[in-house]
Amino acid sequence: MKFLILLINLTFIITTTNCQNLPVDTVNLARSKANDQMFSEANDLLTLYNAHNKDQYAIQLQAQLLYWMKEFKKAELMYEEGTTHYPNYMPLKLDYARMLYQLNKTERARVLFLEVLNADKKNAEANLSVAWIDLHNGHISSAKKRAQYITTIFPGNKEAESILTKIEELTAPYLKLKGGAYSDDQPLQQSFIEPEAGIYRSWLLSAFIKASFNQQNTEQAYSTSWISAGNKIYIGSTKTNIELAAGYFQGNNYQGNATWKILLTQKLSNSFSADAGTEKKPYQYTLASIMNPFLYQVSEAGLNFNKNNKWLGRVAYQSQHFDDGNLSNTTYAWLLAPLIDKKEFSLKAGYSFSYASSDKNTFTPKAALAPPYVPNKEVEGMYDPYFTPNHQYINAALISIGIPLSKSVSISSRVSIGFYAKADQPSLYIDRNGSGPFFINKKYNSLRYTPLEITSELNIKLAKQFYISGNYTYNSLIFFKSNSGYIQLKYLFINDKRK
């Protein structure tokens, strides 16, 4: 009996010792398989082990494996479980933060990075990651402090220097000068010069002033000028942005009046933001509005989608309100998806839809009715003083191409091709009621057409402080065809000596 009890105790001791050594062997074996790219086998081993044990090293390794296997949801659950059981094990928390940062879940990543920093103030990776997140979110002062701290304790850190350079470019006072031309087949020709200057001081003060000097030519020359100044306010690490502006518009055929703008942008998540704004500004798109300028109010609200600058989209509603009480409303949506996403070339394709209509139509005769009166004869008309769409539907295919030729030069093009578009287009004709007087009547016909828009851009960084960009746009719409282009110079007043 004593021998039997001794044998049982000895068996228990041996078994217990083997079980204690097994986790180390299992984790090491799984790590060895992971090093040999045998991710699935390594994951199977750790799944069996982690089902009965709570080992911080095994949890960390399996979470990493799941990330490498692109099982992001499972990896996130594993990291959450590990950080819950081992809240003071910083390497696990740092790995988790890295993964979230790579998946663009920056808000949760930032929290974890800060928890790591509370335990290790000098952690360069956590400091730099938080700096990049803050910079991306527009929290410039925080990003700058962290980057400066890293350059102090780790002199010559290239990533910190890169952050500081980016901050310099974003916060430096700037001067822009844009000049361009526009023409369409109404016919209307226009040239313009637009200077602008701005300065960033803090989240509360980011002021700018700009002007637009226009020369329009129809049957005679007209000139207008529009000067405005404003400020942008960034609240809560730029989750909420407010832009306010006020100005004055006048012309040689217009005494002048005040303009204004209010725009609110709210960040909802890493991929979504919403905006709403209203603006009183000049209308300058028809011959009648050039000869007799006026102001109108544009209000718009929309939801934006941007996932890593790859998936892009917007849904919005716009209302144009004119002083005669007329309303022109537009609802639109578009989405671009990545087809090719390479460093040397990117291609996106998508779809857009819009519907626009107005309370009252402004298509009127170019001249008063005069003899000879020929019943049903078409009368030449024009939109006076502004264009009004009437049950206008546009379905279009979208293409976007980007080509970075070098670190300093890039070109891009966007194309919108309407494959199914129609509108109730007005026409004017001579009519009469019985033997009564002749008058001009209006009727609507459903018109199918093919809208087309092509835009190409060139951006060149000539130096650290100096940029040049160019743009050309062609439009073929239901109302007219147009060509426009501009060249813009931008200079940043960057101090070489950092403070």
Salt bridges, closest charged atoms under 4 A:
GLU76 OE1 - LYS105 NZ 2.82
GLU80 OE2 - ARG108 NH2 3.20
GLU81 OE2 - LYS54 NZ 2.29
ASP95 OD1 - ARG98 NH1 2.26
GLU115 OE1 - LYS93 NZ 2.91
GLU125 OE2 - ARG98 NE 2.29
ASP134 OD1 - ARG110 NE 2.61
GLU161 OE1 - ARG498 NH1 2.27
GLU168 OE1 - LYS464 NZ 3.41
GLU168 OE2 - ARG498 NE 2.89
GLU169 OE2 - LYS461 NZ 3.11
GLU243 OE2 - LYS261 NZ 3.55
ASP275 OD2 - ARG314 NH1 2.80
GLU300 OE2 - ARG314 NH2 2.87
ASP323 OD1 - LYS280 NZ 3.40
ASP341 OD2 - LYS310 NZ 3.24
GLU380 OE2 - LYS366 NZ 3.10
GLU457 OE2 - ARG414 NH2 3.65
